[in-house]
Amino acid sequence: MKLLEQAVGAVHKALAVFQAVLLGILLCLVVYQVGSRWIPFVPRALWTEEISRFLLVWVIFLGGAIGVRERSHFVLEILTPHVSRMVNAVWEGFIISLEFIFCGIFFFRGFKYAAVLLYDVSDISQISMLWVGAAIPAFGGFSLLFLSELVLKKLFKGVR
């Protein structure tokens, strides 16, 4: 169990670093876009706007998966802390099962959506739209991994 936690923790950290890098590139591209509109000697580049949109899609979906691991995403707290542990456990199990269904839909249907984009290319930068569509099953896959780790932690916690 400890090895699984370390492996998933490493995936989480790598994902967070990758997302931060993408966010930094996105920020630089947007600053360049704005600067090229206001500074006369800076050349305008049309591809920066398109790439910025693609990066934004990846930043959003990776952030969603990170939020699932950190339990800051899909959190629904409507039960008061005065309810019994059993009711809280059943409610939490229900919420996690809904998360599994939701993320599973993103994972499996995301592959079908990405397959449709396989032969489509963007207008300006001529990048395969598969790279953009791949963010959807990536979100689903990482989220399912993080949810599986959470369930295993809860199960083994109850065994001890």
Salt bridges, closest charged atoms under 4 A:
GLU49 OE2 - ARG53 NE 3.01
GLU70 OE2 - HIS12 NE2 3.12
GLU92 OE2 - LYS154 NZ 2.95
GLU99 OE2 - ARG71 NH2 2.85
GLU149 OE1 - ARG69 NE 2.76
GLU149 OE2 - LYS153 NZ 3.68
